[in-house]
Amino acid sequence: MSASSNVSSALIIVSGILLSGCFSSGQTDYNQQAKRASLSDLANKSTSRKVTAVEMSQQQRSAALAGIYQQLLTLEPDPEVRTHVEYRLAQINTESFEAQSYADLGDELTDPAQADSQVLAQLSKNDAALQQLIEQYQQLLQRYPQRAENEHLRYQLAKALDLQGNLDASLAQVELLLSQYPQTDYLAELNFRRGEIYYNLQNYTAAIQAYKQVLTASNNQKYQLNSLYMLGWSEFKLNRLANADNAFLQVFEALVASQQNNPQVANLTADDFAFEKLGSRAQNLAIDTQRVLSISLSQQLQSQSLVALVNDNQSLPYIGLYQHVLFANLATFLLDKKLDHDAELTYQAYIDFAPNHIWAARFSLDLLDLYQRQGKFAAMHKLKNDYVNQYGLNSAFWLNASTAHQGELLPNLLSFSDEHSRRLYAEAQTLQGNERINAFAQAATALNTYLQLAQLPQARPLLSKDIIHDQYLFADANFEARQYQAALNSYYTIAYEPTDAKASTALSQIQQQSAYATTVTIRELITQQNTNAAEIVTPLISKRNQLDKQFIEQYQQDARALQLAGNAAQYSFDSQDYVSLKYFTDFVLQAHGIAPLTASSSAAQTATPLSDNARKQVQFVSQLYANSLYQQEQYAQAEDAYVLALQYTDNSATAWSEMRNLLASSIYFQAQAVKQTEPLLAVNQLLRVSQVVPESQYAVNAELDAANLLLAQQRWQEAIDVLKPFQKQHPNHEFSAAIPAKLAQSYEALAQWDLAAEQLLIIVANEQPGPLKREAQYTAAEYYLKAGDRNNALTTFRSYAKTYPQPFDVAQEVRFKMSEFYRQSGEANKQYYWFRQILSFDRQQLQSDANAIQARQVELASMAAFALGEAEQRSFAAIKLNAPLQKSLKRKQDAMKKAIAYYQQVLGFQLAKYVPHATYNLAEMYRQLASDMMNSQRPNDLDELALEEYEILLEELAYPFEEKAIDIHISNTQRAWEDIVDQWVDKSFTRLAEMSPALYQKSELTHEVIDAIH
């Protein structure tokens, strides 16, 4: 840094210091301590007060006040007052010096250099006054070292010494002031003064520390920018270049931030930013900072150091705005130094650093100019290719670029890509084998890049040639590179899509050549993809048919059209492109004079005589067409088409039998199509299959389907008429196994129950054990019942009962039905047998799964037990008690025990319907036993006394039975308290009235008696 610039900076700072206020902090402290007005207070007031009668200048006022305070000192006032007066006098002298020093300076000095020189000239006239001030400050500090006002006084002394040029003494005062007053309000200013002094003394380390303290001090705005600038210079002087670079970046940040209130600067973006657009003072400092930063970077690793610097400081608010300027300045600096290679590296460094920025594209052109000047043609080619790749249509830059940026880049993109693609195409033509293939692939890629750019609307004004030739080159390049899909797309565009080029013979030839090339290319593409999945190949085949069709339609006179049509018929069928197949088939048929089938065609169409070759071709396409109709489920038309195709087919050929079967299938599926909407029509179609193609496998299915449709329509007898012959003709057919069920359904619907039962028994005979077999057995028995065929019903139910103990509920019902059969026939013993079966299986079920016993099964068991109990009770009642009593009584008691056992089961089932009756019967058996014992036959060999004693013995024997009967009747009557009242409860009451009249044969109290009681 030059000496003049150092002085300039110092003067700027000094001028700021001299214009600052004086003794403010000291006066404030003193005023806060005083309890009354002092002389210094009066002096201060007089300083600021305006006297309206006499107008005085600041200099005149200061001189007058100085005289007053000087007179006060001669009066030898109080020491404290004297001290204040002396300090105030020093303040007035300072103000007077400042006023005198700047009296002749203008209010505005726009040129900083001119201001500095005028300040120096003016100060030199006041050396004596300045020396006098310095001595006055020193005396006060020496005499009053502890005064609060000394902070400002020492600050004034440091400034005065600095103005005097006594830097060492000034620095000593600054250091002393900072040590005594570390929180001084002048912290930023004093540290800046220290930094300037240390810098001039070349003590750069101390200067750096001082400048850093400025940056951390409060209220440092006045010194921040210069401190950053000088901090960078100090680091630079110490050769700490990285630190210097960071400081210079902070200068740039501060400069840009200081200009944010300027709309012209605030609206700048990185695209158009330059430091030259800042204000004049900021611009000068920025230019100087750029210069020293470039010098610093040139002494390091140049562009590498700059990239590291920018990367490390990406968090700075404005660095993105101007970072490209740093690279441009460094490159320019290096070029000025004839360091072209280093300048190239600098441009390339930015391109690598920010590849998607517009400045990277601009620097690429600067770099290209450098290469061209040096004759680096290989590097030029590479750079142009990189330019196209980095900024072309498929790049991230282009996708996010503005219209202006795209317009800026497009001319270069067109030029570079066109040049590159033609060079690659020419080179590929000279090669062979895989090298040729790879070279054409590269040429195709380059041509595609150019074509994409050339087809942009904004590119049209920039083109000097018709791009159709480049499109054809692109198609050929892809074909040679075996990139058939791309070649196909390009050929197709040329051949069939509208073009802006004027129609000419040359253009028509290119279009026709491209049209046929599409048919060749699509075949190459299919061959290439043939090993891949069918879902890939199938669309290609459809595309091939389309292209063949387009060529045939547009170039019908071309000799290759008929050949393509013949082959395309097969291709269309394979790809299920039925529209194209119809077109190609019609084309071939019409070429041979055959009218094609239409929706209204008749199957009776007569075959046209043809040569063998023509017959084969017609046979082939007509058969394909018939098959296509079948695949499209157009079965009515397919039937007609097969009839026509069969006319051109030898009946000894394999195709003959295949088509006959497909003919049958077409009829069959016609029926399937209408079976939901017109089922009877479907039946007719199904039955027609066996009439038209009786040998077809569809005939059997069709008959059975017809029967099923008839069943669904409840045409029972018609269904039987189809099913019975089928069952007879195909007894071993797999479908015949289901016929008995269908016949059973039909007979059931017709209420022909015996015939339905017969079919069900067929199912039973043929079915494997399982639910179906069991249900068929049961249903057959039911049907026999409905038919009134008791014997077959009995036999079928008996078989069911012995075969299927489960499900338990059904089995019990069957056993009950068996008991009913025998009840109706009066075969009691057989009836009782099934009752015992019911009870036996009920006990078994109770042990295995009691939850399976539901209310109905409880009722059946109760019914069976009760009926058996009554039977045994009747046997009990029939036994007469004859002498000798013990023998007949034994038989009667045995019968009674059996009856009791059954009645107890009834009671155990707890069914209200049977319990009261069973309870009553139990009681009656005990009562009857007692009665029969009393009425039993007496021995005839007893005398009167013995007979009397025998009578007493009978009473003793009969009494417990009679009491037991009473107890059981009582238990029965107690059900009345549970709201269970029926005839058997009432009969128990009646019987108790007979057996125990004292307790139970009582009349109710009359109403009159009740009233009398009350």
Residue, then its C-alpha position, 0 to 999 in steps of 0.5 A: m500500500s502506498a504512503s499517500s494512501n496511508v496518509s489519506s486514510a489517516l486524514i479521513i479518520v482524523s477529520g471524523i474524530l475532530l468533528s465528534g463531541c467532547f467530554s460527554s461521558g465525563q460531564t454526565d458522571y459529574n452532573q449525576q454526582a452534584k447536588r447543586a448547580s456548579l460553575s461548570d454547569l453554568a459554563n456549559k449552559s452559557t456555551s449552548r445558550k443563544v443571546t438574541a441581542v448579540e449574534m456570535s460565531q462559534q469561534q467568537r463564543s469560544a474565545a469569550l468563554a475562554g476569557i471568562y474561565q481564565q478570569l475565574l482561575t485568577l480568583e483562586p476558587d475552591p479546588e473542586v471548582r477550579t478543576h472543573v473550570e480547568y477541564r472546561l477551559a481545555q474543552i473550550n480551547t479544543e472547540s476553538f482549535e477545531a473551529q479555527s482549523y476547519a474555518d476555511l474548509g468548505d462544507e462539502l468536499t467531494d474529492p477525498a484526495q482534495a479534502d485530505s490535502q486541504v486538511l493537512a495544509q490547514l493543520s500546519k498553520n495551527d501547530a502552535a495552537l495544537q502544541q498548546l492544547i497537547e500541553q494543556y491535556q498533559q498538565l491536566l492528566q498529570r495534576y488530576p490522574q483520577r478524574a472521570e473526564n480523563e477518558h475523553l481528555r486522553y482520547q483528545l490527547a491521542k488525537a492531537l499527538d496523531l495530528q502532530g505526527n507523533l505516532d509513537a506518543s499517540l499510540a501510547q495514549v491509545e494503549l493507555l486509554l484502552s487499558q484504563y477504559p476497556q469499555t470505552d465508547y471510542l473502542a472501535e475508533l481507537n482500535f482502528r487508530r491502533g491498526e493504522i499506526y501499527y500498519n504504518l509501523q509495519n507491525y502487521t500482526a498487531a494491526i490485524q489484532a486491532y482491526k479484528q477488535v474493530l470488527t467485534a466492537s459495537n457502533n463500528q459501522k464507520y470503521q468496519l469497511n476500512s477495517l476489513y480492507m486493511l485487515g486483508w492488506s495486513e494478512f497479505k503483507l504477512n503472506r497469509l494469503a488465504n486469510a487475506d482472501n477471506a478478508f477481501l471477500q468480506v469487503f465485497e460483501a460489505l460493499v454489496a450490502s451497503q448498496q442495497n438501498n440503491p434500486q439499480v444495484a439491488n435488482l442486479t442478478a448474477d447474470d449481469f452483476a459487475f462491481e462497475k455498476l456500484g456507486s463510485r466510491a464503492q466501485n473504486l474500493a471494489i476494483d482495488t480489492q479485486r486487483v489485490l485478490s487476483i495478485s494474492l491468488s496468482q501467488q497461490l494455486q491460482s484457480q484451485s485456490l479461488v475455487a477453494l475460497v469460493n466453496d468455503n464461503q458459500s454461506l456469505p449472503y452475496i457471494g453468488l452474485y459476484q463469484h463469476v467476477l472473481f474468476a473473470n478478473l483472475a483470468t484477465f489478470l493471468l492473460d495480462k501476464k501472458l499466462d494463457h494456460d493458467a487463464e484456460l485453467t481458470y475458465q475451466a475451473y469456473i465451468d467445473f465449479a458452476p456448470n449450470h450457470i450462464w457464466a459457465a457457458r459464456f466462459s466456455l466461449d472465452l475458452l474456445d477463443l483461447y484454444q482457437r488462438q493457440g491452434k488447439f483444434a482437438a481441444m476445440h472439438k471437445l469443448k464444443n461437444d461439452y458445450v452441447n452436452q452441458y447446455g443442450l435440450n436435454s441438459a438441466f441448464w436448458l430445462n431451467a433456463s430463461t428464454a433469454h438464456q436459451g436464445e443466447l445459447l441456441p446459435n452456438l448449439l446449432s453450429f457446434s452440433d451440426e459440425h460435430s454430427r457431420r464429422l462423425y457420420a463421415e468418419a463412420q463411413t470409412l470403418q468396418g465391423n463393430e467399429r462401424i456400428n459403434a461409429f454410426a451410433q455416435a453419429a446418430t446421437a450427434l445428429n439427433t442432438y442437432l435435429q432436436l435443436a433445429q426443430l425448435p420454433q426459435a431455431r428456424p430463422l437461424l437455419s440455412k438448409d432444409i433439415i429433411h436431409d439431416q433427418y434421412l442421415f439420422a435414420d440411415a445412421n441409426f439403421e447402420a448402428r442397428q438402432y432400428q427403432a430410432a431409424l424407423n421413427s425417423y424414416y416414418t417421419i420423412a415418409y408420412e408426416p407433413t413437411d414444410a419443404k416444397a414438393s419436388t422430385a428429389l423430396s418425393q424419392i426420399q419419401q418413397q425410399s423412406a416409406y419402403a425403408t420403414t417396412v425393412t427396418i421394422r422387420e429388422l427390429i422384430t428379428q432383433q427383438n425376437t428372443n425377448a418377451a412376447e409383450i415386446v414383440t407383439p406391438l412390433i408386429s402390429k406396427r409392421n402390418q401398419l407400415d405394410k398397409q401404408f406402403i400398399e395404400q400409398y404406393q399401390q403401383d410399386a412391384r413390392a406392394l402385392q408381396l407385402a400384402g401376402n406376407a402381412a396377412q399372416y403377420s396381422f393374424d399373429s399380432q391379432d391386428y384383425v382390421s389389418l388382416k381383413y384389409f390384406t385378405d381383401f386385397v389378396l382376394q380381390a386381386h384373384g377375383i374373389a368377393p370377400l365375405t361381409a357381415s351380410s355374406s352367405a355361407a353358400q358362396t360358390a368357390t371361384p376356379l383358381s390356379d394352384n398357386a392362387r388357390k393356395q394363397v386364397q386358401f391361406v388368407s381365407q382360413l386366417y380370416a375365418n380364424s380371426l373372426y373366431q378369435q374375435e368371438q364373431y361366431a355367426q360370421a366365423e361360421d360363414a367364413y369357415v364354410l367358405a374356407l372349407q371350399y378351398t381346403d382339401n378334405s384330406a388335409t389336417a386343416w380340414s378336420e381342424m376347421r370342421n371342429l372350429l365350425a362346430s365351435s362357432i355354432y356352439f359359441q353362438a348359443q353361448a352368446v344368447k343363452q342369457t337373453e334368448p335361452l330357447l334360441a340357444v337350445n336350438q343352436l346347441l342341438r344344431v351342433s350335432q346336426v351340422v358337425p356330428e363328429s365334433q367333440y362339441a356335439v356332446n357338450a352342446e347336448l348337455d348344455a341344451a339340457n341344462l338350459l332347458l332345466a334352467q327354463q323349467r322346461w322339464q319334460e324337454a330336458i328329460d327328452v334330451l337327457k334320457p337319450f344322452q344317458k343311453q347313448h353315452p353311459n360311460h361319458e363323464f357327463s353322464a354321472a351328473i344326469p341322474a341328479k338332473l333327471a331327479q330334479s326334472y321328475e321332482a318338478l313334474a311331481q313324478w316322485d317315484l321316478a325321481a326317487e329311482q334317480l336318487l337311488i342311482i346316485v346313492a349306488n354310484e356315489q362315494p360315501g359322503p353328504l351327497k350320498r346320504e342326502a340322496q338316500y334320505t330324499a329318495a325315501e321322502y319321495y317314495l312317501k310322496a308317491g304313496d309307495r310305503n314299502n319302498a319308503l320303509t325300506t329306504f328309511r330303514s337303510y338310512a337309519k342303519t347307515y347314517p347315525q349322523p347327523f344326529d337330528v336327522a337320524q332321530e327323525v328317521r328312527f321316529k318315522m320308522s316307529e310311525f310306520y309300525r304304529q300305522s301298521g299296528e306292529a307295536n313290538k317293532q314300534y317299541y324297537w325304534f323307540r328304544q333305538i331313539l333312547s339308545f342313540d340319545r344316551q350315546q349323543l349325550q356322552s359324546d356331544a350334549n350340545a348337539i341335542q336340541a329341543r326337537q331331539v329332546e321331544l322325540a326322546s321324551m315321546a319314546a320314553f313315555a310311550l315305552g313307559e305306558a306300554e310297561q305300565r299296561s303290562f304292570a296293570a294286567i298282572k293280577l296278584n294271586a296266591p301265593l302273593q310273592k310270585s305274582l307280586k314279583r312279576k308285577q314289581d318287575a314290570m313296574k320297575k321297567a315302567i318307572a325307568y322309562y318315566q324317570q327318563v321322561l322326567g329327566f328330559q324335563l319337557a313340560k308337555y310330558v313331565p306332568h303326565a309321566t308324574y301322574n302315571l308314576a303316582e298311579m302305579y304306586r296307588q294301583l300297586a297298593s290297591d291291587m295288593m289290598n285286593s289281591q287273592r287271599p290264601n284259602d287255608l287261613d283261619e279267621l285270626a290268621l286271615e285278619e293278621y294277613e289283612i294287617l300285613l297287606e295293609e303294612l305292605a300297601y301303605p308305603f306304596e300309597e304314601k309314595a303315590i300321595d307324595i308323587h301326586i303332591s309333587n305334581t300339584q306343586r307345579a301349579w305354583e310354577d304356573i304349570v297347569d294341565q289336565w294331569v296336574d288337575k287329575s293329581f289334585t282330584r286323586l289327592a282329594e280321594m286319597s286324602p280328603a281331610l287335606y284336599q277335599k275342602s270347600e272354599l270360604t264363601h264371600e259372606v263368611i269373609d265379609a262376616i270376619h271383617 
